[in-house]
Amino acid sequence: MDKSYVTMEACFICGEDTGSLLIDRRLKDSFEKHTRTLTVCDKCEKNYLSKGVLLMEAVQKPYGYTGKKKPEPTGSFLVMREEVFSKMFDKEIPEQRRVFIEPDMFKKIRQWSEGNGSAKDDNTKLGKKRKG
C-alpha cells in the first residue's frame, strides 16, 4: 500500500466531506481517504450549531516536550440546545459553539438527556463513539 499524504476532511458530526483537503508530509505515516477533524460541515452548522452547542467528550492527554495536557476527543458527542446549555452551565454560549467535556460529566449529561426524553424531542443530537 502506498503512503498517502492527502485526505479529505470529514465533518465531526456527520462524517461527510467538508470540501477541504488536508496535507501532511511529516506528522502522519499516511492518511485514510477521509479524516475526521473538529470541523463541522455547513449542513450540520446550520441544522445543529445554529440552535445549540456541540459538547465533545474528551480526555486530557500530554503533548509536546513540556508534558502540558490538552483535550483529545474520544469521538462521543452531543449537541445541546442553547436554552438547556445556559441553564445547565450558567454560562454564555461559547462563540465557537463547541466545548470539551470530561468523560464523567459527559456520561451524566447523556444519562440525563436520555432519561428526560430530550434526545427524543430533539433537545440534543446524540453521537456515538466512533473510530477516526
N, C-alpha and C positions, 0 to 999 in steps of 0.2 A: 504494500500500500504506500503510495506517495504521500509525502507530507503536504499539508495544505496550510497556508498562512493567511487565507482569506475565508471569511464566513459571513453569512447573513445574520444580522442582528434580529433576535426574536423578542416579542413583547413579553414582559414579565408575567402579565395576567393571562393572556390567551395563547401565547406561543406562536402567533402569526408573525410573518415578516414585518419589520418596521420600515423597510425600504433602504436601510443603511447597510453598508459593507464595513466589516471590521478587518483590519490587517494588523498582524503581529508577527514579526520575524524573530523575536528574541525570547519572549516570556513563555510561550506555549510551544510544545513539540509539534503539535498540529491541532487543527480545528475540526469539528464536525461540520456538517453542512449549515446547521443553524446553531446559534449560541444565544442562550437567554442572558439578558442583562437586566439592569434595574430600569431600563427604558420601557415606557408604556406606549403602545401604538395609538394613533389618533382616534380610532374607534373606541378603544377602552377608556381613553382620556375623556371622550365625550359621554359614553354610557355610564361610567362609574366615577371617575375622579371629578367630574363636574358637579357631582352631588355628594361626594364622600371623600374619605381619606383611606389610602392604602396602608394597612398595617401588615408589616412583614416580620414574621418570626425570624430572629437572628441570634446567633451565639457570638460571644466575644472571642476572637482569635488573635494571637500575636502576629505582628507583621514587621518586616524590615529588621534592621540590625538593632534597633532600640528596644524591641520587645513590647512596644506600645500595642494596645489591643484595639481592634476595630470590629464593627459588626459584620458578620458574614451570614447572609440569608440562608435559611435551611430549605427554602422552596415553598413553605406553607405561608399562606396569606389570607387576608380577608379585607373587604372594602366596607367601611363603616360609614353610615350616613353622617353628615355634618352635625345634625342635632344630637345624635347619640354620642358622637365623639366629644362634643363640647360639654355635655352633661357628665359623661363618664370621667373625663380627664380634667375638667375645669380649666381648659386652656383654649387659646385661639387656634383656629385651623392653620396648620403649617402652610407656608407659601407654596412649597413643592407638593403638598398633599400626600406626602409619604413619610412614614415613621417606622423605625425598627422597634420591635418588642421582644423582650426576653422570653424564652420558651415557657416558663411557668405562668407569666402574665398572659401570654397568647393562649395557652390552654384554658385558663379561667374565662377569658373573653369568649372563646369559641364555645365552651360549655354553656355560658350564659346566653349567647345568641341562639344556640340550638334549643335550649330549654325554654326560652321565651317565645319561640316561634318566629323570631325576627329574621332568621335565614329564609323562612318560607314566605314572609310578607315583604321580602326584598329590602330589609334594613341593611343586610350585609350580603356580600357575594363571597362564599366560602371557596377557598382554593385548596387543593390537595397538594401534599408534598410531592415533589417530582424531581427527577434527576436532571442535571444540567441546567 
